[in-house]
Amino acid sequence: MRAVTASRLSRAAAFYDVDGTLIRANIVHAFAYYAFNQPTVLGSIAKTFQTALSLPLFWAADKVSRKVMNDLFYRYYRGQSEDRLVVLAEELFDDVIKRTIYPGARDLVEESRRAGCRQVLVSGGLDFTVRPLAKYLGIDDLIANRLEFDDGHATGRLEKPFVAGATKALLIRDFADKNDVDLAASYAYSDSYSDYAMLTVVGRPTAVNPDLRLRALARSYDWPVVELS
């Protein structure tokens, strides 16, 4: 019996949402940083002003659908240089994201790592903006959105599949199939009710810094609730 348990553990994974779960920052913070750090001063001022004016639109789109919000939001990256975006991602982490990591985030990751779980970030953010965080936390696997580039510049569109809402559950299943992960023995962590599907696809879901709807759901299903702040 012990051998079976050990085998299941060795195939388990821990899947983490990022924004609101491990860090206080979100994709708008990342975009604002890029907007403020354009190649020219005038470009920075124009992009920052454009971002500020667009915040209500992003908020309204997010209420309709996370996919709609992402489709709209990432159009604002159109024309950005891939090389510059990647380089600035490291500075974004050092200047913004690192200071927004919740105090208990590293302990949460270390706990499941000690249990032998494979560590996976699942984020609607862009892969190059999330990768420095993954490296900092010692997480090797990353499921995140990817910008489409043409001739070294962003087209303003995302490559498929989109990472958002219920799609996260499908991508987790796909990851599990390709990497021989036992989802029944695996963990998932999120702060948002929109990640309900992601949480239910594993055998051990946990609500982290949950919003009101997720907190109520966790209470009804008797899921663990963790406050990292």
C-alpha positions as CSV (number, residue, x, y, z in Angstrom):
1,M,0.0,0.0,0.0
2,R,2.9,2.4,0.8
3,A,4.4,1.8,-2.6
4,V,1.2,2.8,-4.3
5,T,0.9,6.0,-2.3
6,A,4.5,6.9,-3.0
7,S,4.0,6.3,-6.7
8,R,0.9,8.6,-6.8
9,L,2.8,11.3,-4.9
10,S,5.7,11.1,-7.3
11,R,3.3,11.8,-10.1
12,A,1.5,14.7,-8.4
13,A,1.8,18.3,-9.4
14,A,0.9,21.7,-7.8
15,F,-0.7,24.2,-10.1
16,Y,-0.6,27.9,-9.1
17,D,-2.6,30.8,-10.4
18,V,-0.4,33.9,-10.2
19,D,-2.2,37.2,-10.0
20,G,-3.9,37.6,-6.7
21,T,-2.7,34.2,-5.6
22,L,1.1,34.4,-5.3
23,I,1.4,38.2,-6.1
24,R,-0.6,41.3,-5.6
25,A,0.3,42.7,-9.0
26,N,-1.7,41.8,-12.2
27,I,-1.4,42.1,-16.0
28,V,-2.3,45.8,-15.9
29,H,0.7,46.5,-13.6
30,A,2.9,44.8,-16.2
31,F,1.4,46.7,-19.1
32,A,1.7,50.0,-17.2
33,Y,5.4,49.3,-16.6
34,Y,5.9,48.7,-20.3
35,A,3.9,51.8,-21.2
36,F,6.1,54.0,-18.9
37,N,9.3,52.5,-20.3
38,Q,9.0,53.3,-24.0
39,P,12.2,54.0,-26.0
40,T,11.4,57.8,-26.0
41,V,10.1,60.2,-23.3
42,L,7.2,61.3,-25.5
43,G,6.4,57.6,-26.3
44,S,6.3,56.8,-22.6
45,I,4.0,59.8,-21.8
46,A,1.6,58.9,-24.7
47,K,1.5,55.2,-23.8
48,T,1.0,55.9,-20.0
49,F,-1.8,58.3,-20.8
50,Q,-3.4,55.8,-23.1
51,T,-3.2,53.1,-20.5
52,A,-4.8,55.3,-17.8
53,L,-7.7,56.1,-20.2
54,S,-8.2,52.5,-21.0
55,L,-8.5,51.1,-17.4
56,P,-12.3,51.5,-17.2
57,L,-12.6,49.7,-20.5
58,F,-10.4,46.8,-19.3
59,W,-12.5,46.6,-16.1
60,A,-15.8,46.4,-18.1
61,A,-14.4,43.8,-20.5
62,D,-13.2,41.7,-17.6
63,K,-16.8,41.7,-16.2
64,V,-18.1,40.3,-19.5
65,S,-15.4,37.6,-20.1
66,R,-11.7,37.1,-19.2
67,K,-11.1,36.1,-22.8
68,V,-12.7,39.3,-24.1
69,M,-10.6,41.3,-21.7
70,N,-7.4,39.5,-22.9
71,D,-8.3,40.0,-26.6
72,L,-8.8,43.7,-26.0
73,F,-5.9,44.2,-23.6
74,Y,-3.1,42.6,-25.6
75,R,-3.9,44.7,-28.7
76,Y,-2.1,47.5,-26.8
77,Y,1.2,45.6,-27.2
78,R,1.0,45.9,-31.0
79,G,4.3,47.1,-32.5
80,Q,6.4,46.5,-29.4
81,S,9.8,44.9,-30.0
82,E,10.1,41.3,-28.8
83,D,13.7,41.9,-27.7
84,R,12.7,44.9,-25.7
85,L,9.7,43.2,-24.0
86,V,11.9,40.3,-22.9
87,V,14.7,42.5,-21.5
88,L,12.2,44.8,-19.7
89,A,10.5,41.7,-18.2
90,E,13.5,41.2,-15.9
91,E,13.4,44.8,-14.9
92,L,9.6,44.6,-14.4
93,F,10.2,41.7,-12.0
94,D,12.9,43.5,-10.0
95,D,11.1,46.9,-9.9
96,V,7.5,45.8,-9.5
97,I,6.6,42.2,-9.2
98,K,9.2,41.1,-6.6
99,R,7.9,43.5,-4.0
100,T,4.3,42.3,-4.5
101,I,5.0,38.6,-3.8
102,Y,2.8,37.6,-0.8
103,P,4.9,36.8,2.3
104,G,3.6,33.2,2.4
105,A,4.0,32.5,-1.3
106,R,7.4,30.9,-1.1
107,D,6.4,28.7,1.9
108,L,3.3,27.5,0.0
109,V,5.5,26.5,-2.9
110,E,8.1,24.8,-0.7
111,E,5.4,22.8,1.1
112,S,4.2,21.1,-2.0
113,R,7.7,20.7,-3.3
114,R,8.7,18.8,-0.1
115,A,5.7,16.6,-0.8
116,G,7.3,15.7,-4.1
117,C,5.0,17.6,-6.4
118,R,6.0,19.0,-9.7
119,Q,5.6,22.8,-9.7
120,V,3.6,24.6,-12.4
121,L,2.5,28.2,-12.8
122,V,-0.7,28.7,-14.7
123,S,-1.1,32.4,-15.7
124,G,-3.2,34.6,-18.0
125,G,-0.1,36.8,-18.0
126,L,2.5,36.7,-20.8
127,D,5.1,34.0,-20.6
128,F,8.1,36.4,-20.6
129,T,6.6,38.5,-17.8
130,V,5.9,35.4,-15.6
131,R,9.1,33.5,-16.2
132,P,11.3,35.6,-13.9
133,L,8.8,34.9,-11.0
134,A,8.9,31.2,-11.8
135,K,12.7,31.3,-11.7
136,Y,12.7,33.2,-8.4
137,L,10.3,30.7,-6.8
138,G,12.2,27.7,-8.3
139,I,9.3,26.6,-10.5
140,D,10.3,24.9,-13.8
141,D,7.0,24.5,-15.6
142,L,4.9,27.4,-17.0
143,I,1.5,27.6,-18.7
144,A,1.0,31.2,-19.8
145,N,-0.3,33.3,-22.6
146,R,2.1,34.0,-25.5
147,L,2.1,37.1,-27.7
148,E,2.2,36.6,-31.5
149,F,5.2,38.2,-33.1
150,D,5.9,39.0,-36.7
151,D,9.4,40.1,-37.8
152,G,10.3,40.7,-34.2
153,H,7.3,42.9,-33.3
154,A,4.1,42.1,-31.5
155,T,1.0,41.8,-33.6
156,G,-1.3,42.6,-30.7
157,R,-2.8,39.1,-30.8
158,L,-2.3,36.1,-28.5
159,E,-1.2,32.7,-29.8
160,K,-3.6,29.9,-29.1
161,P,-4.6,28.3,-26.8
162,F,-5.6,31.3,-24.6
163,V,-4.9,30.9,-20.9
164,A,-8.0,32.2,-19.1
165,G,-11.0,30.9,-17.1
166,A,-12.2,27.4,-17.9
167,T,-9.4,27.0,-20.5
168,K,-6.9,26.6,-17.6
169,A,-8.5,23.3,-16.7
170,L,-8.2,22.0,-20.3
171,L,-4.5,23.1,-20.4
172,I,-3.9,21.4,-17.0
173,R,-5.4,18.2,-18.3
174,D,-3.3,18.4,-21.4
175,F,-0.1,19.0,-19.3
176,A,-1.0,16.1,-17.1
177,D,-1.5,13.8,-20.0
178,K,1.8,14.7,-21.6
179,N,3.8,14.5,-18.3
180,D,2.1,11.5,-16.6
181,V,0.7,13.6,-13.8
182,D,-2.0,12.1,-11.6
183,L,-4.5,14.9,-11.2
184,A,-6.4,13.1,-8.5
185,A,-3.3,13.4,-6.3
186,S,-2.5,16.9,-7.5
187,Y,-3.1,20.4,-6.0
188,A,-4.4,23.7,-7.4
189,Y,-4.3,27.1,-5.9
190,S,-6.2,30.2,-6.9
191,D,-7.8,33.4,-5.5
192,S,-10.6,33.8,-8.0
193,Y,-14.0,32.2,-8.6
194,S,-13.2,32.5,-12.3
195,D,-10.7,29.7,-11.7
196,Y,-13.4,27.3,-10.5
197,A,-12.7,24.8,-13.3
198,M,-9.0,24.9,-12.6
199,L,-9.6,24.0,-9.0
200,T,-12.1,21.2,-9.6
201,V,-9.8,19.5,-12.2
202,V,-7.5,18.3,-9.3
203,G,-8.1,16.2,-6.3
204,R,-6.8,18.8,-3.8
205,P,-8.0,22.3,-4.5
206,T,-7.1,25.2,-2.2
207,A,-8.6,28.8,-2.2
208,V,-5.8,31.3,-1.6
209,N,-6.6,34.9,-0.7
210,P,-10.1,34.1,-2.1
211,D,-12.6,36.6,-3.4
212,L,-16.1,36.5,-1.8
213,R,-17.6,34.0,-4.3
214,L,-14.7,31.6,-4.1
215,R,-14.6,31.8,-0.3
216,A,-18.3,30.8,-0.2
217,L,-17.6,28.0,-2.7
218,A,-14.7,26.8,-0.7
219,R,-16.8,26.8,2.5
220,S,-19.6,24.7,0.8
221,Y,-17.1,22.2,-0.6
222,D,-15.0,22.2,2.5
223,W,-11.9,23.2,0.6
224,P,-8.9,24.6,2.5
225,V,-8.6,28.4,2.6
226,V,-5.2,30.0,2.9
227,E,-4.4,33.7,3.4
228,L,-0.9,34.5,2.3
229,S,-0.9,38.2,3.2
